[in-house]
Amino acid sequence: MYAGALGDNAVERYAMFLVSLELTADTTERRLALTRARDHGLDMDRVAVATAERTIDKAFELLPLLKGPLPSIIALQPPPSDPELFLLRSIEWTTYNDSTYATALEQANVILRYFLGAGRVSLAQTLLDMLPVELAAIGEPEERATEYLHYRQFFVIWETLERVVECQALEVAHMNRETRLAWMKDYRGVIDQAHDQITKLLTSEWLVTDVETPGGDRRRRELIRIRQMYIPELIIRLHSLLVVSRHHIPENLKRALQLANTVADSRYKLYEDFVNEEGRRLGDYLGAVRQAILAGLENGGSDPFRVVAV
């Protein structure tokens, strides 16, 4: 009865009613409320899209803008705020039915850009986990599909890096031979995986865009911000795990120094993603590279570049 009494512009009015539910309704209640729009003769897909759009707009009115110094992504994060949860759950409206998945893909990219640009990695991961797997199969428009796949690529790497830390923690001083061999196999395997995944991302124009899109200036600024946050982080983390693991896997020291060549390669321009902020300065990374070169002298010799040549 409510929807039938809305008169002109009924879709927009019903969408605003759904937005007003905010966080009080769980996902089942939201789905039911959306379904009732169809029961009253409204186009459910149009209502879903309008509701998601208005929810995102309202959330961004409440959330701080992405500007100023880049946030830390290694500091302990506070729990999500209500506006962040409101933005996160906006994706529910366009993921109930596969007929609105194309819109969900567009909106997911918008939300992921915000969370990653704000340093809210765990919230971005939560969003990704909420999304239907079918979104990854959408191929058009290509720019939108590629951006989404780049986010998925990043989180595969993020999970691999977590597995490296977990594997490192399993090493204990007194292992029997079989246990140590099994641990070494796992340790080498997960480091190789991290190395290959990160190297592929660094050399594949991750989140680089030259295509003009609606709202392109804002989108481009957000993508640049994300690269400036996460490219240095991935480089430094990979360098660190390669150098730390050299006592178990000596050839990883050479790989750490080869990584520096990739960073310096003008084809990839990775050095442009380093900014003059704490933990993201190119000089900090180069200092770590110098320490790795000196580590190459640990086993004797006077040529610091011998490790690269062998």
C-alpha positions, 0 to 999 in steps of 0.5 A: 500500500505504501508504494502504491500511494507514492504517485509520480516518481514512485521508484525514487520515493521508495528508494529513499524509504529503503535508504532510511532503513540505514543499518537497522535492517539486516540483509534479509529484511532489506531483501524482503523490503526490496521484493515488496517494491515489485509486489506493488508494481515497481521495477525492482531493479530500478529501485535497487540501483536507485537505493544503492546510489542514494545510500552511497551518496549519503555515506559520502556526505558523512565520511571524510574526503580522501585528501591530505597525507596518506594514512598508515596501513600498518597501524592498528585500525579502529573498528568501522564507523557507522558511515563506513558500515553504511557505505559497505552495506550499500552494495547489498542492494545491487547484489540480491539479483544478477540483473543488477550485477553490472551496477554492483561492479561499478559501485564496488569499484567506487567503494573499494577505491574509498576504503583502500584510499583511506587505509581501511584494508580490512573493510575493503577485504570485507566488501570483496568477500561480500561480492558475488563471484560472478562479478569477476566474469563481467568483461564490459566496460573493460576499464571497470572490469580491469579495475575490479580484477586489479583489486582482487589481484591485490588481495590475493597478494595480501593474503599470501603475505599473511601466510608468509608471516604465519609460516615464519612463526611456525619455525622453532629452534628444535625441530626434527629433520622431517619437520624442518624439511616440511617447514622449509618446503612450505616456507620456500613455496609461500615466499616464491608465491609472494615474489611471483605475485608481487612482481607480476603486479609491479610490472603490469600497470596495476591501477594505471588508467589513461581512459577518460571516464565520467568523474575521471579526474576524481577517479584518477586521483584516487587511483594514484593515491592508492598506488602511492600507498600500496606500491611502496608497501608491497616493494618494501615488504617483498624486499624485507621477506627476501632479505630476512629469508636469506639465511634459509634460502641464500638465493633470495638475497639476489632476488632482493637486489634484482627487485631494485632493478625492477623498481629502477626500470623506466618502463614501470616508473615504480619510483614515481609511486614513492612519496616524501612521507614516513615509510614511503620515501624512496630513500628509505627503500634505497637504504634497505637495498644498501643493507642488502648489498652489505649482507652479501658480504656476510660469507666473506669476500670484498665485492658487494655485488658478487651476490648479484653475479653468482 
